[in-house]
Amino acid sequence: MMIGVRRKFSSLEEAPVLPQPPPKSRIILAVFLIAILLLAAVILLYPDPAAAIKRDQEAASQVASSISALLGLNPSPPLNYTLYSPLILNGSATISYPPNYGVLAQYALSLVNQDRADFGLDPVSLSLNQAGQQHAVSMLRYGYFSHFDTQGFAPYMRYSLLGGDGAVAENVAFDYHSPSIFTTTSAVELAIKTLEHSMMYDDKACCNDGHRVNILTALHNKVSIGIAYNGTSVYFVEDFENDYINLTYSVSSSYEFSLSGTPSKSGISAKAAYVTYDFTPGAETPAQLNAGPHEYGPGNLTGGVLPPCSFVCPTFQSGITVYAKVWTFTATHVSVAFSLHDFIQHYGAGVYTVYLITGSDTGSAITSISIFVN
C-alpha cells in the first residue's frame, strides 16, 4: 500500500491589503438532476441507503452507466480488457470507468464525509469534473504512482485542462496484492476503506499528515473521485475542490487575463492572486515517475496581483507585483481582470497558474487556473 504526498502550500509576504467586497451547461445540469432523482428513488425503495447499495449493486451500476452515457463517458469493459488511453489532448480525454464506478464512488464519498463529520465539518459533494478518474486510469494503465503523469502534468494542470475552474488539491493512494483479490466490488471497497483510513490515521510518518489535512480542510466543498483497478491493484484519487464561483475565464493574445461569474455562496471574496510558474511539461516514463518526487507544490511563485491602486500602493515583498484593472466581489457578481505580460516577459514559455486567495497562502485559493503559454 502506498500513499502519495499532497501538495505544499506557498505564500508571499505582502503589505496589508484590505479585501474588497456562463452558467453551467444545461446538459450537465440535466445529468445532475437525473442523478439526484435516480438516487432518491433508490433511497425511497430502501430506508437504509448503505444496505440498499449492498443489496442492489447491479441497479447502482446501471445508474452509473446511464450517467456515463449522458456525459459522453466510456465505461470500461470487463477487467481483462485494455483500458482506453487517458492522455489529455486538445483539452479532452477518453476516460474509462469501471462498471461499478457509481457504487464505489458513492462508497468512497461516504467515507470522506464520515471523516469530515467526525470533526464537525460540512460534507463535500461528488464533483462532475473527471480529473480524479483520468489520473487513476493513467496510473493503472501505465503502471506508475505519482501526482504527476506521463505527460508531465501536475494535478492543477489536469484539473484546468478538463474544465475545472475552482481550486484543486489532490490525494493519491495505491493498494497492491498478489495473487489477485480485487475481483469483486466488496474487495475493492475494502481496499478503498483501508486507504482512506491510512490517509486519516496513519499519515504522519509518510506524509506529515498532509492527506489528513486535505480531507479535513473546511474550505473544500467538492471532490472528484478516481477509482481504477484490476485483479492486483487499486488506484484511488481524491481531487478536493474549492468551487464557489460559476465562472468563465479567458486570456487574450496580448496576455490579458479576465474572469467573471456568479458566486454560489455569499461572502466569497479574494484579497489577492498569486501567480506561479512551471516549465512547459514534458513526457515522463513510468520509471521516472515511480522514482519521484512523490509530492507536488503549487508551482514556483513568481509574484502576484493586488486590487487596483493609485496612491501609496502595497507590494509583495518578493516577486512581481501587478495591480488588477478590475477587482469586483459582490454577493451576485465576481469580475477580475489583469495583465500577465510582466510575468510572461520575465519567465517565458511555460504554465502559469492563477490562485485567487482568500487567506495568506495557496491553500486558501478559490481558483487554480492553469494557462499554457507557448
C-alpha positions as a printed NumPy array, in Angstrom:
array([[  0.   ,   0.   ,   0.   ],
       [  1.305,   3.457,  -0.896],
       [  0.05 ,   6.935,  -0.138],
       [  1.015,   9.926,  -2.264],
       [  2.165,  13.096,  -0.566],
       [ -0.17 ,  16.023,  -1.043],
       [  0.808,  19.462,  -2.263],
       [  2.736,  22.003,  -0.244],
       [  1.144,  25.406,   0.2  ],
       [  3.047,  28.565,  -0.701],
       [  2.639,  32.187,   0.226],
       [  4.178,  35.561,  -0.449],
       [  4.611,  38.116,   2.306],
       [  2.893,  41.354,   1.413],
       [  1.917,  44.681,   2.893],
       [ -1.59 ,  44.706,   4.409],
       [ -4.278,  44.505,   1.778],
       [ -7.921,  45.162,   2.581],
       [-10.288,  42.63 ,   0.991],
       [-12.857,  44.195,  -1.289],
       [-16.117,  43.264,  -1.142],
       [-21.535,  31.291, -18.294],
       [-23.877,  29.375, -16.361],
       [-23.046,  25.666, -16.367],
       [-24.085,  23.6  , -19.379],
       [-27.773,  22.673, -19.492],
       [-26.719,  19.147, -20.338],
       [-24.587,  18.845, -17.201],
       [-27.437,  20.313, -15.127],
       [-29.848,  17.806, -16.6  ],
       [-27.471,  14.96 , -15.831],
       [-27.085,  16.208, -12.266],
       [-30.877,  16.365, -11.781],
       [-31.345,  12.902, -13.278],
       [-28.669,  11.518, -10.969],
       [-30.402,  13.062,  -7.945],
       [-33.779,  11.621,  -8.971],
       [-32.3  ,   8.163,  -9.519],
       [-30.507,   8.202,  -6.18 ],
       [-33.653,   9.483,  -4.473],
       [-35.583,   6.574,  -5.953],
       [-33.068,   4.119,  -4.508],
       [-33.325,   5.776,  -1.085],
       [-37.142,   5.61 ,  -1.146],
       [-37.033,   1.943,  -2.013],
       [-34.522,   1.169,   0.731],
       [-34.717,   3.107,   4.018],
       [-31.057,   2.223,   4.743],
       [-29.037,   3.628,   1.767],
       [-25.877,   1.68 ,   2.608],
       [-27.774,  -1.598,   2.802],
       [-29.618,  -0.732,  -0.41 ],
       [-26.357,  -0.296,  -2.286],
       [-25.103,  -3.615,  -0.988],
       [-28.34 ,  -5.401,  -1.919],
       [-28.638,  -3.943,  -5.368],
       [-25.201,  -3.383,  -6.878],
       [-26.472,  -4.223, -10.328],
       [-29.082,  -1.445, -10.225],
       [-26.48 ,   1.038,  -8.998],
       [-24.149,   0.023, -11.823],
       [-26.937,   0.707, -14.298],
       [-27.381,   4.16 , -12.789],
       [-23.653,   4.825, -13.185],
       [-23.753,   3.571, -16.771],
       [-26.686,   5.873, -17.551],
       [-24.873,   8.873, -16.116],
       [-21.726,   7.95 , -18.054],
       [-23.697,   7.679, -21.278],
       [-25.369,  11.049, -20.777],
       [-21.996,  12.679, -20.087],
       [-20.435,  11.006, -23.106],
       [-18.078,   8.902, -20.984],
       [-16.723,   5.493, -21.873],
       [-17.459,   2.922, -19.161],
       [-14.617,   0.447, -19.041],
       [-15.217,  -3.104, -20.29 ],
       [-14.542,  -6.217, -18.163],
       [-11.333,  -6.322, -16.141],
       [ -9.412,  -8.341, -18.725],
       [ -9.892,  -5.591, -21.314],
       [ -7.24 ,  -2.975, -22.071],
       [ -8.128,   0.431, -20.675],
       [ -8.543,   3.306, -23.097],
       [ -5.613,   5.696, -23.352],
       [ -6.442,   8.57 , -20.966],
       [ -3.992,  11.102, -22.454],
       [ -5.289,  14.679, -22.447],
       [ -5.157,  16.031, -25.982],
       [ -6.629,  19.357, -27.095],
       [ -8.38 ,  19.761, -23.757],
       [-10.166,  16.422, -23.703],
       [ -9.513,  12.777, -22.891],
       [-11.14 ,   9.375, -23.274],
       [-11.674,   8.301, -19.681],
       [-12.577,   4.749, -18.688],
       [-14.889,   3.978, -15.774],
       [-15.28 ,   0.563, -14.145],
       [-18.835,  -0.773, -14.498],
       [-19.358,  -0.444, -10.726],
       [-17.948,   3.087, -10.512],
       [-21.222,   4.543,  -9.222],
       [-21.257,   2.158,  -6.25 ],
       [-17.559,   2.618,  -5.487],
       [-17.604,   6.416,  -5.807],
       [-20.602,   6.776,  -3.511],
       [-18.938,   4.452,  -1.005],
       [-15.701,   6.464,  -1.114],
       [-17.667,   9.696,  -0.754],
       [-19.451,   8.309,   2.322],
       [-16.084,   7.521,   3.936],
       [-14.749,  11.016,   3.242],
       [-17.871,  12.671,   4.607],
       [-17.917,  10.47 ,   7.695],
       [-14.341,  11.537,   8.42 ],
       [-15.329,  15.18 ,   7.965],
       [-18.447,  14.763,  10.125],
       [-16.332,  13.259,  12.915],
       [-14.561,  16.619,  13.113],
       [-17.641,  18.814,  12.741],
       [-17.09 ,  19.698,   9.075],
       [-19.671,  20.074,   6.319],
       [-19.828,  17.273,   3.737],
       [-18.363,  17.593,   0.262],
       [-20.361,  16.693,  -2.818],
       [-19.267,  14.492,  -5.692],
       [-17.788,  16.619,  -8.476],
       [-18.563,  16.067, -12.151],
       [-15.004,  17.046, -13.068],
       [-13.206,  13.974, -14.44 ],
       [ -9.652,  14.842, -13.34 ],
       [ -9.616,  12.311, -10.496],
       [-10.763,   9.402, -12.669],
       [ -8.468,  10.375, -15.532],
       [ -5.439,  10.23 , -13.238],
       [ -6.461,   6.947, -11.602],
       [ -6.813,   5.328, -15.038],
       [ -3.494,   6.79 , -16.18 ],
       [ -1.634,   5.301, -13.204],
       [ -3.238,   1.885, -13.701],
       [ -2.738,   1.767, -17.467],
       [  0.902,   2.881, -17.448],
       [  1.992,   1.326, -14.149],
       [  3.202,   4.236, -12.042],
       [  2.317,   6.049,  -8.82 ],
       [  2.727,   9.815,  -8.671],
       [  0.894,  13.127,  -8.568],
       [  2.496,  13.859, -11.947],
       [  1.63 ,  11.881, -15.07 ],
       [  3.264,  10.585, -18.241],
       [  2.567,  13.92 , -19.96 ],
       [  4.326,  15.812, -17.18 ],
       [  1.112,  17.418, -15.939],
       [  0.619,  18.35 , -12.28 ],
       [ -2.846,  17.976, -10.669],
       [ -3.834,  21.622, -11.153],
       [ -2.922,  21.398, -14.854],
       [ -5.084,  18.308, -15.415],
       [ -7.926,  19.931, -13.499],
       [ -7.859,  23.05 , -15.685],
       [ -7.442,  21.112, -18.937],
       [-10.525,  19.043, -18.065],
       [-12.69 ,  22.087, -17.401],
       [-12.08 ,  22.799, -13.701],
       [-12.407,  26.451, -12.733],
       [-12.201,  26.241,  -8.928],
       [ -9.108,  25.224,  -6.964],
       [ -7.901,  21.638,  -6.598],
       [ -5.786,  19.73 ,  -4.044],
       [ -5.01 ,  16.067,  -4.624],
       [ -4.63 ,  12.887,  -2.563],
       [ -3.5  ,   9.698,  -4.29 ],
       [ -3.271,   6.203,  -2.813],
       [ -2.486,   2.725,  -4.131],
       [ -3.028,  -0.826,  -2.905],
       [ -1.365,  -3.91 ,  -4.399],
       [ -1.951,  -7.563,  -3.626],
       [ -0.701, -10.731,  -5.269],
       [ -2.315, -13.116,  -6.019],
       [ -5.352, -11.323,  -7.431],
       [ -8.028, -10.436,  -4.905],
       [ -9.691,  -7.315,  -6.359],
       [-12.292,  -9.207,  -8.358],
       [-15.474,  -8.101,  -6.568],
       [-16.994,  -4.794,  -5.571],
       [-16.695,  -5.632,  -1.873],
       [-12.959,  -6.368,  -2.235],
       [-12.352,  -3.003,  -3.912],
       [-14.469,  -1.272,  -1.262],
       [-12.298,  -2.836,   1.441],
       [ -9.18 ,  -1.508,  -0.293],
       [-10.697,   1.99 ,  -0.503],
       [-11.669,   1.845,   3.174],
       [ -8.134,   0.801,   4.13 ],
       [ -6.574,   3.568,   2.045],
       [ -8.923,   6.238,   3.416],
       [ -8.178,   5.12 ,   6.981],
       [ -4.439,   5.237,   6.303],
       [ -4.679,   8.776,   4.935],
       [ -6.627,   9.835,   8.005],
       [ -4.867,   7.998,  10.836],
       [ -1.522,   6.603,   9.603],
       [ -0.307,   9.571,   7.595],
       [  2.159,  11.24 ,   9.98 ],
       [  5.291,   9.229,   9.185],
       [  4.559,   9.025,   5.467],
       [  3.365,  12.486,   4.655],
       [  3.34 ,  14.737,   7.724],
       [ -0.449,  14.332,   7.894],
       [ -0.838,  16.061,   4.545],
       [ -3.623,  13.786,   3.35 ],
       [ -5.463,  14.108,   6.63 ],
       [ -5.293,  17.894,   6.4  ],
       [ -6.649,  17.716,   2.879],
       [ -9.599,  15.55 ,   3.904],
       [-10.338,  17.868,   6.835],
       [ -9.95 ,  21.233,   5.074],
       [-13.13 ,  23.164,   5.775],
       [-12.923,  25.197,   2.549],
       [-13.272,  22.108,   0.34 ],
       [-16.834,  21.676,  -0.921],
       [-16.463,  19.082,  -3.695],
       [-14.327,  16.058,  -4.508],
       [-13.566,  14.397,  -7.842],
       [-13.076,  10.713,  -7.045],
       [-10.945,   8.445,  -9.203],
       [-11.068,   4.652,  -8.893],
       [ -9.285,   2.287, -11.274],
       [ -8.399,  -1.32 , -10.582],
       [ -7.517,  -4.735, -11.906],
       [ -7.104,  -8.026, -10.053],
       [ -3.938,  -6.986,  -8.199],
       [ -4.055,  -3.18 ,  -7.986],
       [ -6.409,  -0.447,  -6.809],
       [ -5.654,   3.213,  -7.547],
       [ -7.629,   5.765,  -5.529],
       [ -7.611,   9.522,  -6.215],
       [ -9.295,  12.326,  -4.275],
       [ -9.192,  15.679,  -6.069],
       [-10.693,  18.038,  -3.497],
       [-12.131,  21.244,  -4.886],
       [-12.861,  24.748,  -3.644],
       [-15.533,  25.602,  -6.193],
       [-17.515,  28.668,  -5.181],
       [-17.939,  30.66 ,  -8.396],
       [-19.755,  29.67 , -11.59 ],
       [-17.235,  31.421, -13.773],
       [-15.794,  31.786, -17.235],
       [-12.288,  32.988, -17.969],
       [-10.177,  33.908, -20.965],
       [ -6.679,  35.002, -21.951],
       [ -6.185,  37.288, -24.938],
       [ -3.333,  37.141, -27.431],
       [ -1.707,  40.007, -25.512],
       [ -1.978,  38.016, -22.246],
       [ -4.855,  39.97 , -20.736],
       [ -6.487,  37.621, -18.224],
       [-10.122,  38.073, -17.215],
       [-12.683,  36.059, -15.309],
       [-16.271,  36.687, -14.337],
       [-19.091,  34.761, -12.769],
       [-21.683,  34.355, -10.059],
       [-20.787,  33.234,  -6.533],
       [-22.557,  30.101,  -5.328],
       [-22.036,  31.177,  -1.719],
       [-22.375,  34.592,  -0.106],
       [-19.316,  36.268,   1.331],
       [-16.832,  34.874,  -1.178],
       [-14.008,  37.35 ,  -1.73 ],
       [-10.315,  37.233,  -2.632],
       [ -7.66 ,  39.532,  -1.178],
       [ -5.058,  38.892,  -3.878],
       [ -3.988,  36.494,  -6.624],
       [ -0.77 ,  34.503,  -6.642],
       [  0.753,  33.59 ,  -9.992],
       [  3.006,  30.526, -10.176],
       [  5.199,  29.244, -12.98 ],
       [  6.139,  25.766, -14.233],
       [  8.353,  24.873, -17.157],
       [  6.483,  23.51 , -20.158],
       [  5.58 ,  19.912, -19.211],
       [  7.419,  17.11 , -20.985],
       [  6.8  ,  13.39 , -21.291],
       [  7.953,  11.2  , -18.406],
       [  8.347,   7.427, -18.273],
       [  6.663,   5.297, -15.599],
       [ 10.13 ,   4.543, -14.193],
       [ 10.874,   8.251, -13.834],
       [  7.521,   8.868, -12.167],
       [  7.964,   5.977,  -9.74 ],
       [ 11.414,   7.306,  -8.802],
       [  9.875,  10.566,  -7.611],
       [  9.438,  13.222,  -6.481],
       [  6.325,  11.947,  -4.726],
       [  4.921,  15.299,  -3.686],
       [  3.96 ,  18.416,  -5.547],
       [  3.648,  22.115,  -4.859],
       [  1.538,  24.841,  -6.434],
       [  4.302,  25.806,  -8.877],
       [  7.087,  28.332,  -8.419],
       [  5.751,  31.578,  -7.005],
       [  6.557,  34.474,  -9.318],
       [  4.638,  37.194,  -7.501],
       [  1.032,  38.147,  -7.679],
       [ -1.8  ,  40.538,  -8.328],
       [ -3.332,  43.048,  -5.931],
       [ -6.573,  45.038,  -6.286],
       [ -6.44 ,  48.309,  -8.243],
       [ -4.412,  51.027,  -6.556],
       [ -3.482,  54.587,  -7.494],
       [ -1.858,  56.04 ,  -4.368],
       [  0.619,  54.58 ,  -1.808],
       [  0.244,  51.105,  -3.23 ],
       [  1.315,  47.977,  -1.331],
       [  3.655,  45.466,  -2.983],
       [  4.696,  41.894,  -2.434],
       [  7.993,  41.611,  -0.592],
       [  9.298,  39.269,  -3.299],
       [  8.48 ,  38.649,  -6.922],
       [  6.482,  40.686,  -9.399],
       [  3.597,  42.892,  -8.262],
       [  0.811,  43.669, -10.711],
       [ -2.322,  45.698,  -9.988],
       [ -5.626,  44.496, -11.36 ],
       [ -7.631,  46.576, -13.78 ],
       [-10.886,  45.133, -12.417],
       [-11.447,  43.584,  -8.972],
       [-15.108,  43.16 ,  -8.052],
       [-16.545,  40.76 ,  -5.481],
       [-20.211,  41.18 ,  -4.557],
       [-22.968,  38.815,  -3.471],
       [-24.115,  38.42 ,  -7.069],
       [-21.095,  39.054,  -9.262],
       [-17.359,  38.464,  -9.47 ],
       [-15.119,  40.111, -12.043],
       [-11.321,  40.203, -12.156],
       [ -9.027,  41.414, -14.939],
       [ -5.279,  41.935, -15.094],
       [ -2.303,  41.504, -17.4  ],
       [  0.035,  38.507, -17.32 ],
       [  2.5  ,  40.351, -19.55 ],
       [  5.096,  41.118, -16.859],
       [  5.163,  37.507, -15.653],
       [  5.462,  36.058, -19.149],
       [  8.055,  38.601, -20.236],
       [ 10.235,  37.574, -17.279],
       [  9.763,  33.787, -17.299],
       [  8.839,  32.979, -20.899],
       [  7.02 ,  29.912, -22.174],
       [  5.514,  27.536, -19.635],
       [  2.456,  27.098, -17.444],
       [  1.147,  29.988, -15.336],
       [ -1.369,  29.156, -12.618],
       [ -3.606,  31.825, -11.1  ],
       [ -4.632,  31.335,  -7.467],
       [ -7.264,  33.743,  -6.162],
       [ -6.61 ,  33.543,  -2.427],
       [ -8.989,  34.22 ,   0.437],
       [ -6.262,  33.941,   3.104],
       [ -2.471,  34.111,   3.063],
       [ -1.386,  31.075,   1.01 ],
       [ -2.407,  28.886,  -1.913],
       [ -4.211,  26.566,   0.492],
       [ -6.912,  29.239,   0.728],
       [ -7.363,  29.524,  -3.046],
       [-10.726,  29.505,  -4.801],
       [ -9.121,  29.104,  -8.236],
       [ -6.118,  27.211,  -9.577],
       [ -6.439,  28.115, -13.241],
       [ -3.517,  26.884, -15.348],
       [ -2.678,  28.804, -18.515],
       [ -0.343,  27.212, -21.065],
       [  1.915,  29.699, -22.87 ],
       [  3.938,  28.568, -25.881]])
